[in-house]
Amino acid sequence: MDPGQITGVYGEVSGLPTPVSAHVKEEQVSDVRTFTVDVEWSQNDLVRGSRFCYSQTWTLIIDHNNHKSIRTVLTPGSCVPISGELLSGHSPIQGLRAVVRETAGHQLLEIWDQHGLRKCLNLTALNKHGRVYDDAHFGCLSWSECEDKLLYVAEKSKTTSEIQDRNVYWEDWGEALTNKSSPVICVVNLQSGSVSVLQGVPQEVCPGQALWAPGGQSVIFVGWYHKPFRLGLKFCSNRKSALFKLDLDGNCECLSGDDLSVSCPRLSPDGSTLIFLQGRVFGPHNQCLSLQQLDLKSGKASTLLDIVNRPQPGEFAGVYEALPSCCWSADSQRVVFSSACRNWKDLYMVDRSTSKVFSLSDSCLMSSADLSDVSKVYGSWKLLTVQKDLMVVLCSSPNTPPTLRVGFLPSVGDAVTWHTLQKPIKTFDFHWRVLDVTPPPEEENTQYTGLDFSSVLVKPSHPLHEAKTPLIVFIHGGPHSQFPAEWNCTTAGLTKLGFAVLMVNYRGSKGFGQDSILSLIGRIGSQDVKDVQTAVLTALQSDITLDPKRLAVIGGSHGGFLACHLVGQYPDFYRACAARNPVINAATLLGTSDIVDWRYSSVGFQYSYDQIPTPEALTAMLEKSPITHAAQIKAPVLLMLGARDRRVSPHQGLELYKALKSRESPVRLLWFPEDGHSLSRVDTQADCFLNTVLWLHQHF
């Protein structure tokens, strides 16, 4: 297989643009009502080896007789490149646009209006704080109601003595949040051009996700507790945190309960209610969450949507995803969000008056006959924003790249009329279907009985040359994550090159209820391994076009952990393995991971900050690790490691590399010195894909 051909295919599937955010503006000119939809897109460029962003604008003309019917969609304007933007936000009344931009080593705050640049502040030169946070965990840029103030979060300035004592260790928040240690809430007065750091935040918490409270005299924020030390935050919804309200005089009060995890505070348009997500502390690092609502006048909190332990077939399976910044209906009575549901990511609306949940996607309206060919269905619906009741969503499926659609929020019981604003440049001739799997009786979880799981099989509609198609088993990380039936450039690239791909959502994946997540605790390395193997056997039995003699397994993080387990526990079954930053020995990982709590929880031990490793705990970690099966591995193993990985030390992969080399087993290691756990750099991803395909082709 020619490397140029492989790189060309990967460039084709990975270079397709994806919408990442949207803003809606309503205008009334005479008797014509219009909506302007501004969308920011992200696109990979293999030539530059980087990602770039651009914006594009659509104008929707609304039917004069029906204020929720789109009469015409005008041809969009040209794409406009976006350079150096870290954060942006639109003001609620005038539609001013605030941008925090990085340029020449300085961070600038810009205010734009219809006439151009209105104001620019050099935040770096003002020297009131360190770098502005632009991540999804702490970062924010919020306008006050009167539009004369902005707030954001930045790193606290170090004192002179702290700067001089440069060898002192500073904790940070782990993987992908390196050098983010002590955030502060900052307020810009746009009239005077001054920046101030708000005082009064409790010393035991780090603030983030801040927004203005009604009236503009106080702010609401999430505070993450950092005593006695910080744990990794990325991909972890189980960190102890609370909601706080801080007035501009420095008086602070806690708005939520004790010993909980909270995130995503979102204020209703009428300013009366705050919703937020709430979960448990420790245990599974990603769990089913409850949706809480807080009456700001009375201070009373109540549960709008509770945790779903065991969803019934076809029913709502719970909340697992972060809320978009705008998720309220215009009347403040409904909330819109996306969430995992088995192999799907669906779009939902909850009515506050009844707490009933409704699916808003096309799929819920299709008959069982239509759904028998899911290749025609969008498997993933992601809400980008809902403003003035106009929803902007990203839809995709394994054979359909990201598609931009809009529709008005309907009355309860009515269907949405969806309009496609931007179809993908191309679709792909793949066939995909969902395979539900019931574990055999001997693999039943005695504590959580009756659980099933599922997988998504994607394959070429017209196989290349051969009678049978080789199968790649693709395993997600987490483990409490999900492979929804959405566009995945790795899956698409492999399928276009003639492979079938099986993406497995084993027990413990999100979207199947809290019981499924909890069932994996203490059973990693056994239940999840057997689930994947059962899914593979199910696929082979249900599709005779798959080649049982040409099977390979790939995955990253916990997916790499499972891939290495599978080639060790089933040494004669798989022909090759490719693992990215895999967990190899949980016992030796204990002291190097930024989420030490998960190392205990995953093997069934309760975690506490003052935990000291015991022989019992270390033995359990070792026994559940792939390294114990290294001597049985026959399949050639390709390892891809990020030198800056804070979650799973690259020495994990090196440990397996040395074990295989000592036995003269075929093994190859790729080392990426500038990349972390996700191996997310564009050039890294392209290199990993090329080497994975060449490795599979060589050993098939």
C-alpha positions as CSV (number, residue, x, y, z in Angstrom):
1,M,0.0,0.0,0.0
2,D,1.6,3.3,-1.1
3,P,2.3,5.8,1.6
4,G,1.3,8.6,-0.7
5,Q,-2.1,7.0,-1.2
6,I,-2.6,6.6,2.5
7,T,-1.7,10.2,3.2
8,G,-3.9,11.4,0.4
9,V,-6.9,9.5,1.8
10,Y,-6.2,10.8,5.3
11,G,-6.0,14.4,4.0
12,E,-9.3,13.9,2.3
13,V,-11.2,12.7,5.3
14,S,-9.5,14.8,8.0
15,G,-9.5,18.1,6.0
16,L,-13.2,18.4,6.0
17,P,-14.4,21.5,8.0
18,T,-16.3,21.2,11.3
19,P,-18.6,23.9,12.8
20,V,-17.4,24.6,16.4
21,S,-19.6,27.5,17.5
22,A,-22.5,29.7,16.3
23,H,-24.2,32.9,17.2
24,V,-27.7,34.0,16.2
25,K,-28.9,37.6,15.7
26,E,-32.5,38.6,15.0
27,E,-33.4,41.8,13.0
28,Q,-36.7,43.4,12.0
29,V,-36.6,45.7,8.9
30,S,-40.0,47.0,8.0
31,D,-42.2,43.9,7.9
32,V,-39.3,41.6,7.1
33,R,-37.9,39.5,10.0
34,T,-34.5,38.0,9.5
35,F,-32.0,35.9,11.5
36,T,-28.3,36.1,10.9
37,V,-26.4,33.0,11.8
38,D,-22.6,33.4,12.3
39,V,-20.7,30.1,12.4
40,E,-17.1,29.5,13.3
41,W,-15.5,26.5,11.6
42,S,-12.3,24.5,12.2
43,Q,-10.3,22.8,9.5
44,N,-7.1,20.7,9.4
45,D,-4.5,21.5,6.9
46,L,-1.8,18.8,6.4
47,V,0.4,21.1,4.4
48,R,0.7,23.5,7.3
49,G,0.5,20.7,9.9
50,S,-2.0,22.8,11.8
51,R,-5.6,23.8,12.3
52,F,-7.1,27.0,11.2
53,C,-10.5,28.7,11.8
54,Y,-12.8,30.7,9.7
55,S,-16.3,32.2,9.9
56,Q,-19.2,32.2,7.6
57,T,-22.6,34.0,7.8
58,W,-26.1,32.9,6.7
59,T,-29.2,35.1,6.5
60,L,-32.6,33.5,7.1
61,I,-35.8,35.2,6.0
62,I,-38.8,34.3,8.2
63,D,-42.3,33.6,6.9
64,H,-44.5,36.7,7.5
65,N,-47.4,34.6,8.5
66,N,-45.5,32.1,10.7
67,H,-42.8,33.5,13.0
68,K,-41.2,30.0,13.3
69,S,-41.1,29.1,9.7
70,I,-38.0,29.8,7.5
71,R,-39.1,31.1,4.1
72,T,-35.8,31.6,2.4
73,V,-32.1,30.9,3.2
74,L,-29.9,33.4,1.3
75,T,-26.6,32.3,-0.2
76,P,-23.9,32.6,2.5
77,G,-21.1,35.1,2.2
78,S,-17.5,34.1,1.7
79,C,-15.5,32.4,4.4
80,V,-13.4,34.8,6.5
81,P,-10.2,33.5,8.1
82,I,-9.9,34.0,11.9
83,S,-6.4,34.4,13.3
84,G,-5.2,34.3,16.9
85,E,-8.7,34.4,18.6
86,L,-8.7,32.7,22.0
87,L,-12.1,33.8,23.2
88,S,-15.0,35.7,21.8
89,G,-18.5,36.8,22.9
90,H,-21.4,38.9,21.7
91,S,-23.1,41.5,23.8
92,P,-26.8,40.9,24.4
93,I,-28.3,44.2,23.1
94,Q,-26.0,46.1,20.7
95,G,-24.4,42.9,19.3
96,L,-20.9,44.1,20.0
97,R,-18.2,41.5,19.7
98,A,-15.5,41.1,22.3
99,V,-12.4,39.1,21.3
100,V,-9.3,38.1,23.3
101,R,-6.6,37.7,20.7
102,E,-3.0,36.4,20.9
103,T,-0.5,38.4,18.8
104,A,3.2,38.8,18.9
105,G,3.3,37.4,22.5
106,H,0.7,39.7,23.8
107,Q,-3.0,39.1,24.7
108,L,-5.3,41.8,23.5
109,L,-8.9,42.5,24.3
110,E,-10.8,43.9,21.3
111,I,-14.3,45.3,21.0
112,W,-15.8,45.4,17.5
113,D,-19.0,47.0,16.3
114,Q,-20.6,47.5,12.9
115,H,-18.1,50.3,12.1
116,G,-15.0,48.3,12.9
117,L,-12.6,48.2,15.9
118,R,-14.1,50.3,18.7
119,K,-11.6,49.6,21.5
120,C,-8.4,47.6,22.1
121,L,-6.7,46.9,25.4
122,N,-3.3,45.2,25.8
123,L,-4.0,42.9,28.7
124,T,-0.4,41.7,28.9
125,A,0.9,45.3,29.1
126,L,-1.6,46.2,31.8
127,N,0.1,43.5,33.9
128,K,-2.9,42.9,36.2
129,H,-2.8,39.2,35.8
130,G,-1.1,36.3,34.0
131,R,-2.4,34.6,30.8
132,V,-6.1,34.6,30.1
133,Y,-7.6,31.1,30.3
134,D,-9.2,30.0,27.0
135,D,-9.9,26.3,27.9
136,A,-13.3,24.7,28.2
137,H,-13.0,24.1,31.9
138,F,-12.2,27.6,33.4
139,G,-12.4,29.9,30.4
140,C,-15.2,32.4,29.9
141,L,-15.9,35.9,28.4
142,S,-19.1,37.4,29.7
143,W,-20.8,40.7,29.0
144,S,-22.7,42.6,31.7
145,E,-26.3,43.6,31.0
146,C,-25.4,47.2,30.6
147,E,-22.6,46.2,28.2
148,D,-20.0,48.4,29.9
149,K,-18.2,45.6,31.6
150,L,-16.7,42.2,30.7
151,L,-15.4,39.4,32.9
152,Y,-13.0,36.6,32.2
153,V,-10.6,34.3,34.0
154,A,-6.8,34.5,34.0
155,E,-3.8,33.2,35.9
156,K,-3.1,35.1,39.1
157,S,0.0,37.3,38.9
158,K,2.9,36.0,41.0
159,T,4.4,38.2,43.7
160,T,8.0,39.4,43.5
161,S,9.1,36.8,46.1
162,E,7.3,34.0,44.1
163,I,9.1,35.1,40.9
164,Q,12.4,35.2,42.7
165,D,11.8,31.7,44.2
166,R,11.6,30.2,40.7
167,N,12.5,26.6,41.7
168,V,9.4,26.2,43.9
169,Y,7.0,23.6,42.5
170,W,3.6,25.0,41.4
171,E,0.7,22.5,41.1
172,D,-1.5,22.8,38.0
173,W,-4.7,21.0,36.8
174,G,-3.0,18.3,34.9
175,E,-3.3,17.0,31.3
176,A,-3.9,19.8,28.8
177,L,-4.1,22.3,31.6
178,T,-0.3,22.6,32.3
179,N,0.7,25.9,33.8
180,K,-2.9,26.7,34.9
181,S,-2.7,26.8,38.6
182,S,-4.3,29.7,40.4
183,P,-7.1,31.4,38.3
184,V,-8.6,34.7,39.2
185,I,-11.8,36.4,38.0
186,C,-11.0,39.7,36.1
187,V,-13.4,42.5,35.3
188,V,-12.8,45.1,32.5
189,N,-14.5,48.5,32.7
190,L,-14.9,49.4,29.0
191,Q,-15.5,53.1,29.7
192,S,-12.3,53.6,31.7
193,G,-10.3,50.9,30.1
194,S,-9.3,49.6,33.6
195,V,-8.9,45.9,34.6
196,S,-9.5,44.7,38.2
197,V,-9.2,41.3,39.9
198,L,-12.2,40.5,42.0
199,Q,-11.4,39.8,45.6
200,G,-13.3,37.5,48.0
201,V,-13.1,34.2,46.2
202,P,-12.6,31.5,48.9
203,Q,-8.9,30.6,49.2
204,E,-9.7,26.8,49.0
205,V,-11.2,27.0,45.5
206,C,-10.1,27.9,41.9
207,P,-12.8,29.9,40.0
208,G,-13.9,29.4,36.4
209,Q,-16.9,29.4,34.1
210,A,-17.9,32.8,35.5
211,L,-21.0,34.8,34.3
212,W,-22.7,38.0,35.5
213,A,-25.7,37.6,37.8
214,P,-28.8,39.6,37.0
215,G,-28.2,43.3,37.8
216,G,-24.5,43.2,37.0
217,Q,-23.4,43.8,40.6
218,S,-22.3,40.2,41.3
219,V,-20.9,37.2,39.4
220,I,-21.7,33.5,39.6
221,F,-18.9,31.0,39.1
222,V,-17.8,27.4,39.6
223,G,-15.1,26.9,42.2
224,W,-13.0,23.7,42.2
225,Y,-11.5,22.7,45.5
226,H,-7.8,22.3,45.4
227,K,-7.0,21.2,48.9
228,P,-4.9,19.2,49.8
229,F,-3.7,19.1,46.1
230,R,-5.0,19.4,42.6
231,L,-6.1,16.4,40.5
232,G,-6.4,16.3,36.7
233,L,-9.5,18.0,35.5
234,K,-9.8,17.2,31.8
235,F,-12.3,14.5,31.0
236,C,-13.2,14.3,34.7
237,S,-16.7,15.4,35.8
238,N,-16.1,14.0,39.3
239,R,-14.0,16.8,40.9
240,K,-15.3,18.4,44.1
241,S,-16.7,21.8,43.2
242,A,-19.5,24.2,44.0
243,L,-21.4,27.2,42.7
244,F,-20.6,30.6,44.3
245,K,-22.0,34.1,44.0
246,L,-19.5,36.9,44.5
247,D,-20.5,40.6,44.7
248,L,-18.2,43.4,43.5
249,D,-17.5,44.3,47.2
250,G,-15.9,40.9,47.8
251,N,-18.8,39.1,49.6
252,C,-19.1,35.5,48.6
253,E,-21.8,32.8,49.3
254,C,-22.1,29.2,48.2
255,L,-25.2,28.4,46.1
256,S,-24.9,24.6,45.9
257,G,-24.5,21.6,48.2
258,D,-21.5,20.0,49.9
259,D,-19.3,17.2,48.5
260,L,-20.6,17.5,45.0
261,S,-19.3,18.2,41.5
262,V,-20.9,21.0,39.5
263,S,-20.4,22.6,36.1
264,C,-22.0,24.6,33.3
265,P,-24.0,27.3,35.0
266,R,-26.5,28.8,32.5
267,L,-28.7,31.8,33.3
268,S,-32.3,31.9,31.9
269,P,-33.2,34.8,29.5
270,D,-35.5,36.3,32.1
271,G,-32.8,36.1,34.8
272,S,-34.9,34.2,37.2
273,T,-33.3,30.7,37.1
274,L,-29.9,29.2,36.9
275,I,-29.4,25.6,35.6
276,F,-26.2,23.6,36.1
277,L,-25.0,20.0,36.0
278,Q,-24.3,18.1,39.2
279,G,-22.6,14.8,39.9
280,R,-20.8,12.7,42.4
281,V,-17.2,13.2,43.7
282,F,-14.6,10.5,42.9
283,G,-15.6,7.1,41.5
284,P,-15.9,6.9,37.7
285,H,-14.3,10.0,36.3
286,N,-17.1,10.5,33.8
287,Q,-20.7,9.7,35.0
288,C,-24.3,10.3,34.3
289,L,-25.2,13.8,35.7
290,S,-28.3,15.5,37.0
291,L,-29.6,18.8,35.7
292,Q,-30.3,21.1,38.6
293,Q,-32.3,24.4,38.6
294,L,-31.8,27.2,41.1
295,D,-34.4,29.9,41.7
296,L,-32.2,33.0,42.2
297,K,-34.9,34.9,44.1
298,S,-35.7,32.2,46.7
299,G,-32.4,30.4,46.6
300,K,-34.2,27.1,46.3
301,A,-32.6,24.4,44.2
302,S,-34.4,21.4,42.7
303,T,-33.7,18.6,40.3
304,L,-35.0,19.1,36.8
305,L,-33.5,15.9,35.4
306,D,-32.2,13.1,37.7
307,I,-29.5,10.6,37.1
308,V,-30.7,7.7,34.9
309,N,-29.6,4.4,36.3
310,R,-31.2,2.0,33.9
311,P,-32.8,3.5,30.8
312,Q,-35.5,1.5,29.0
313,P,-35.1,0.8,25.3
314,G,-35.8,3.9,23.2
315,E,-35.9,6.2,26.2
316,F,-33.8,9.1,27.3
317,A,-30.6,7.7,28.9
318,G,-29.4,10.7,31.0
319,V,-27.1,13.7,30.7
320,Y,-23.5,13.1,29.9
321,E,-22.3,16.1,28.0
322,A,-21.5,19.7,28.9
323,L,-24.2,22.3,28.1
324,P,-23.6,24.8,25.3
325,S,-23.3,28.4,26.5
326,C,-26.8,29.2,25.1
327,C,-29.3,26.4,25.8
328,W,-32.5,28.1,27.0
329,S,-35.7,28.7,25.1
330,A,-36.8,32.4,24.7
331,D,-39.6,31.9,27.3
332,S,-37.2,30.5,29.9
333,Q,-39.4,27.4,30.2
334,R,-37.4,24.8,28.2
335,V,-33.8,23.7,28.0
336,V,-32.1,22.2,25.0
337,F,-29.0,20.0,25.1
338,S,-27.3,17.1,23.4
339,S,-26.4,13.8,25.1
340,A,-25.2,10.3,24.6
341,C,-27.9,7.6,24.1
342,R,-26.4,4.1,23.5
343,N,-24.6,4.4,20.1
344,W,-26.2,7.8,19.3
345,K,-25.7,11.4,20.3
346,D,-29.2,12.9,20.3
347,L,-30.8,16.3,20.7
348,Y,-33.2,16.8,23.6
349,M,-35.6,19.4,25.0
350,V,-36.8,19.3,28.6
351,D,-40.0,21.1,29.7
352,R,-39.5,22.7,33.1
353,S,-43.2,22.5,33.9
354,T,-43.4,18.7,33.5
355,S,-39.7,17.6,33.6
356,K,-40.5,15.6,30.5
357,V,-37.8,15.0,27.9
358,F,-38.4,15.1,24.1
359,S,-36.1,14.1,21.3
360,L,-35.8,16.8,18.6
361,S,-33.9,14.9,16.0
362,D,-35.2,13.5,12.7
363,S,-34.5,9.9,13.8
364,C,-37.3,10.0,16.5
365,L,-39.8,10.6,13.7
366,M,-38.7,7.8,11.4
367,S,-40.5,4.5,11.2
368,S,-38.9,1.2,12.2
369,A,-38.7,0.4,8.5
370,D,-36.8,3.6,7.8
371,L,-34.4,2.9,10.7
372,S,-33.6,-0.5,9.3
373,D,-31.1,1.2,7.0
374,V,-29.4,3.6,9.4
375,S,-26.9,4.6,6.8
376,K,-29.5,7.3,5.8
377,V,-29.8,8.6,9.4
378,Y,-27.7,11.1,11.2
379,G,-26.2,9.2,14.2
380,S,-25.0,12.3,16.0
381,W,-26.8,15.6,16.8
382,K,-24.8,18.3,18.6
383,L,-26.3,21.6,19.7
384,L,-24.1,24.5,19.0
385,T,-26.5,27.2,20.2
386,V,-30.2,28.1,20.6
387,Q,-31.0,31.8,20.6
388,K,-34.4,33.4,20.0
389,D,-35.6,29.8,19.8
390,L,-33.5,29.1,16.6
391,M,-31.4,26.0,17.1
392,V,-28.1,25.6,15.2
393,V,-26.9,22.0,15.2
394,L,-24.0,19.9,13.9
395,C,-25.2,16.6,12.4
396,S,-23.1,13.7,11.2
397,S,-22.8,9.9,10.8
398,P,-20.0,7.5,9.9
399,N,-20.6,8.1,6.2
400,T,-21.7,11.7,6.3
401,P,-19.2,14.4,7.4
402,P,-20.3,17.4,9.6
403,T,-23.5,19.0,8.4
404,L,-24.9,22.4,9.6
405,R,-28.6,22.5,10.2
406,V,-31.1,24.9,11.8
407,G,-34.6,24.7,13.1
408,F,-37.0,26.6,15.4
409,L,-37.7,25.1,18.8
410,P,-41.2,23.7,18.5
411,S,-44.1,23.7,20.9
412,V,-44.3,20.6,23.1
413,G,-45.5,17.7,21.0
414,D,-44.7,19.3,17.7
415,A,-41.9,18.3,15.3
416,V,-39.0,20.5,14.2
417,T,-38.8,21.5,10.6
418,W,-35.1,21.2,9.9
419,H,-33.2,23.2,7.2
420,T,-29.7,22.3,6.1
421,L,-27.5,25.4,5.8
422,Q,-24.3,23.7,4.7
423,K,-24.0,20.2,3.3
424,P,-20.6,18.5,3.5
425,I,-18.5,18.8,0.4
426,K,-18.9,15.1,-0.1
427,T,-20.4,12.0,1.4
428,F,-18.9,8.6,1.4
429,D,-20.1,5.2,0.1
430,F,-19.9,3.4,3.4
431,H,-22.4,1.1,4.9
432,W,-22.9,1.2,8.7
433,R,-25.2,-0.4,11.2
434,V,-25.6,-0.9,14.9
435,L,-25.0,-4.3,16.5
436,D,-26.6,-4.8,20.0
437,V,-24.8,-7.4,22.1
438,T,-26.0,-9.3,25.2
439,P,-23.2,-10.8,27.3
440,P,-23.3,-14.6,27.6
441,P,-24.5,-15.9,31.0
442,E,-21.0,-16.6,32.2
443,E,-20.0,-13.0,31.7
444,E,-23.0,-11.5,33.5
445,N,-22.2,-8.9,36.1
446,T,-23.8,-10.3,39.3
447,Q,-24.1,-6.9,40.9
448,Y,-25.5,-5.2,37.8
449,T,-27.4,-7.9,36.0
450,G,-29.3,-7.6,32.7
451,L,-26.9,-5.0,31.1
452,D,-26.2,-5.1,27.4
453,F,-23.9,-3.1,25.2
454,S,-23.5,-2.3,21.6
455,S,-21.1,-1.5,18.7
456,V,-21.1,0.3,15.3
457,L,-19.9,-1.6,12.3
458,V,-18.7,0.5,9.3
459,K,-17.5,-1.1,6.1
460,P,-17.0,-0.2,2.4
461,S,-20.2,-0.6,0.4
462,H,-18.1,-2.1,-2.4
463,P,-15.1,-4.0,-1.0
464,L,-11.8,-3.5,-2.8
465,H,-10.7,-6.5,-4.9
466,E,-11.1,-9.1,-2.2
467,A,-13.9,-11.5,-1.4
468,K,-13.7,-10.9,2.4
469,T,-13.0,-7.6,4.2
470,P,-10.3,-7.3,6.9
471,L,-11.8,-6.0,10.2
472,I,-10.2,-3.4,12.5
473,V,-11.6,-3.4,16.0
474,F,-11.5,0.2,17.2
475,I,-11.8,0.7,21.0
476,H,-12.6,4.1,22.7
477,G,-10.7,5.3,25.7
478,G,-12.1,6.7,28.9
479,P,-13.2,4.0,29.8
480,H,-16.4,6.1,30.5
481,S,-16.6,7.5,27.0
482,Q,-18.5,6.6,23.9
483,F,-18.2,6.0,20.2
484,P,-21.4,7.6,18.8
485,A,-22.4,6.9,15.3
486,E,-20.8,10.1,14.1
487,W,-18.2,11.2,11.6
488,N,-14.8,9.9,12.7
489,C,-11.9,10.6,10.3
490,T,-9.9,7.6,11.5
491,T,-12.8,5.2,10.8
492,A,-13.6,6.9,7.5
493,G,-9.9,6.7,6.4
494,L,-9.6,3.1,7.2
495,T,-12.9,2.3,5.5
496,K,-12.0,4.2,2.4
497,L,-8.8,2.1,2.2
498,G,-10.8,-1.1,2.2
499,F,-11.0,-2.1,5.9
500,A,-14.2,-2.7,7.9
501,V,-14.2,-1.0,11.4
502,L,-16.0,-2.1,14.5
503,M,-16.3,0.6,17.1
504,V,-17.3,-1.0,20.4
505,N,-19.2,0.6,23.3
506,Y,-18.5,-2.0,26.0
507,R,-20.3,-2.0,29.4
508,G,-19.0,1.1,31.2
509,S,-19.5,3.4,28.2
510,K,-21.6,6.5,28.7
511,G,-25.1,6.6,27.2
512,F,-26.2,3.3,28.7
513,G,-27.1,4.6,32.2
514,Q,-25.3,4.9,35.5
515,D,-25.5,1.2,36.2
516,S,-23.5,0.4,33.1
517,I,-20.8,2.9,34.2
518,L,-20.7,1.5,37.7
519,S,-20.6,-2.1,36.5
520,L,-17.0,-1.6,35.3
521,I,-15.6,-0.5,38.6
522,G,-13.2,-3.2,39.9
523,R,-13.6,-5.2,36.6
524,I,-11.3,-3.4,34.2
525,G,-9.1,-5.9,32.3
526,S,-11.8,-8.6,32.4
527,Q,-15.4,-7.4,31.8
528,D,-14.4,-4.8,29.2
529,V,-12.0,-7.1,27.5
530,K,-14.6,-9.9,27.2
531,D,-17.2,-7.4,26.0
532,V,-15.0,-6.3,23.1
533,Q,-14.2,-9.9,22.2
534,T,-17.9,-10.8,22.3
535,A,-18.7,-7.9,20.1
536,V,-16.1,-9.0,17.6
537,L,-17.5,-12.6,17.5
538,T,-21.0,-11.1,17.1
539,A,-19.9,-9.1,14.1
540,L,-18.2,-12.0,12.5
541,Q,-21.3,-14.2,13.0
542,S,-23.6,-11.6,11.6
543,D,-21.6,-10.6,8.6
544,I,-20.0,-13.4,6.5
545,T,-18.1,-10.8,4.3
546,L,-15.8,-10.1,7.2
547,D,-12.5,-12.0,7.2
548,P,-11.9,-13.8,10.5
549,K,-8.3,-14.4,9.6
550,R,-7.4,-10.8,9.2
551,L,-8.3,-9.0,12.4
552,A,-6.5,-6.2,14.1
553,V,-7.2,-4.1,17.2
554,I,-6.5,-0.4,17.8
555,G,-7.2,2.2,20.5
556,G,-5.9,4.9,22.7
557,S,-5.5,5.4,26.5
558,H,-8.0,2.8,28.0
559,G,-8.7,1.7,24.4
560,G,-4.9,1.0,24.1
561,F,-5.1,-0.8,27.5
562,L,-7.8,-3.0,26.1
563,A,-6.1,-3.5,22.7
564,C,-3.0,-4.8,24.5
565,H,-5.1,-7.0,26.8
566,L,-6.8,-8.5,23.8
567,V,-3.6,-9.5,22.0
568,G,-2.3,-10.9,25.3
569,Q,-5.5,-12.8,26.3
570,Y,-6.4,-14.0,22.8
571,P,-2.9,-14.4,21.3
572,D,-4.0,-16.4,18.2
573,F,-7.0,-14.3,17.3
574,Y,-5.5,-10.9,16.2
575,R,-2.9,-10.3,13.5
576,A,-1.8,-6.9,14.6
577,C,-2.2,-4.2,17.3
578,A,-1.7,-0.4,17.3
579,A,-2.0,1.4,20.6
580,R,-1.7,5.1,21.5
581,N,-0.6,6.1,24.9
582,P,-1.9,2.8,26.5
583,V,-2.1,2.0,30.1
584,I,0.2,-1.0,30.5
585,N,0.9,-1.4,34.2
586,A,-1.6,0.4,36.5
587,A,0.7,-0.3,39.5
588,T,3.7,1.6,38.0
589,L,1.3,4.3,36.7
590,L,0.1,5.1,40.2
591,G,2.7,7.7,41.1
592,T,2.9,9.4,37.7
593,S,-0.7,10.0,36.6
594,D,-2.5,13.3,37.1
595,I,-5.7,11.3,38.1
596,V,-4.3,9.1,40.8
597,D,-7.9,8.7,42.2
598,W,-9.0,6.8,39.1
599,R,-6.1,4.3,39.5
600,Y,-7.7,3.2,42.8
601,S,-11.3,3.5,41.8
602,S,-10.9,1.5,38.6
603,V,-9.7,-1.6,40.5
604,G,-12.4,-1.3,43.1
605,F,-10.7,0.6,45.9
606,Q,-12.2,3.7,47.7
607,Y,-9.9,6.7,47.2
608,S,-8.9,9.4,49.7
609,Y,-6.2,12.1,49.3
610,D,-4.1,10.6,52.1
611,Q,-4.0,7.2,50.5
612,I,-0.8,5.3,50.8
613,P,-0.2,2.4,48.4
614,T,-0.7,-1.0,50.0
615,P,0.5,-4.4,48.7
616,E,-3.2,-5.4,48.2
617,A,-4.0,-2.3,46.0
618,L,-0.8,-2.6,44.0
619,T,-1.4,-6.3,43.4
620,A,-4.9,-5.6,42.2
621,M,-3.6,-3.0,39.8
622,L,-0.9,-5.2,38.5
623,E,-3.2,-8.2,38.0
624,K,-5.7,-6.2,36.0
625,S,-2.9,-4.8,33.7
626,P,-1.9,-5.9,30.2
627,I,1.7,-6.3,31.3
628,T,0.8,-9.6,33.0
629,H,-0.1,-11.1,29.5
630,A,3.0,-9.7,27.7
631,A,4.7,-13.1,27.5
632,Q,1.7,-14.5,25.6
633,I,1.5,-11.7,22.9
634,K,2.2,-12.9,19.4
635,A,0.7,-10.1,17.3
636,P,3.0,-7.4,16.2
637,V,2.5,-4.2,18.3
638,L,2.8,-0.6,17.2
639,L,3.1,1.9,20.1
640,M,2.5,5.6,19.7
641,L,3.5,7.8,22.7
642,G,3.3,11.4,23.6
643,A,6.3,12.6,25.6
644,R,4.2,15.3,27.3
645,D,1.4,13.0,28.4
646,R,0.4,13.8,32.0
647,R,-2.5,11.3,32.1
648,V,-0.7,8.1,31.1
649,S,3.1,8.4,31.3
650,P,4.9,7.4,28.1
651,H,7.0,5.1,30.3
652,Q,3.9,2.9,30.3
653,G,4.3,2.2,26.6
654,L,8.1,1.8,27.0
655,E,7.5,-0.9,29.7
656,L,5.6,-3.0,27.1
657,Y,8.1,-2.1,24.4
658,K,11.0,-3.5,26.5
659,A,9.0,-6.6,27.5
660,L,8.3,-7.4,23.9
661,K,11.8,-6.6,22.7
662,S,13.3,-8.9,25.3
663,R,11.3,-11.7,23.8
664,E,12.1,-10.7,20.2
665,S,8.4,-10.1,19.5
666,P,7.7,-7.7,16.6
667,V,7.2,-4.2,18.1
668,R,7.7,-0.6,16.9
669,L,7.6,2.6,18.9
670,L,6.8,6.1,17.7
671,W,7.8,8.9,20.0
672,F,6.1,12.4,19.7
673,P,8.2,14.8,21.8
674,E,5.7,17.8,21.6
675,D,2.4,16.0,22.1
676,G,0.4,14.9,25.1
677,H,-2.2,12.3,25.9
678,S,-4.6,12.9,23.1
679,L,-1.9,13.0,20.4
680,S,-3.9,15.9,18.9
681,R,-1.4,17.8,16.9
682,V,-2.4,17.7,13.2
683,D,1.0,16.4,12.1
684,T,1.0,13.8,14.8
685,Q,-2.5,12.5,13.9
686,A,-1.4,12.2,10.2
687,D,1.8,10.3,11.1
688,C,-0.1,8.0,13.5
689,F,-2.7,7.2,10.7
690,L,0.0,6.5,8.1
691,N,2.0,4.3,10.3
692,T,-1.0,2.4,11.6
693,V,-2.2,1.6,8.1
694,L,1.3,0.5,7.0
695,W,1.6,-1.6,10.1
696,L,-1.8,-3.3,9.5
697,H,-1.0,-3.8,5.8
698,Q,2.4,-5.3,6.5
699,H,1.1,-7.8,9.0
700,F,-2.1,-8.7,7.2
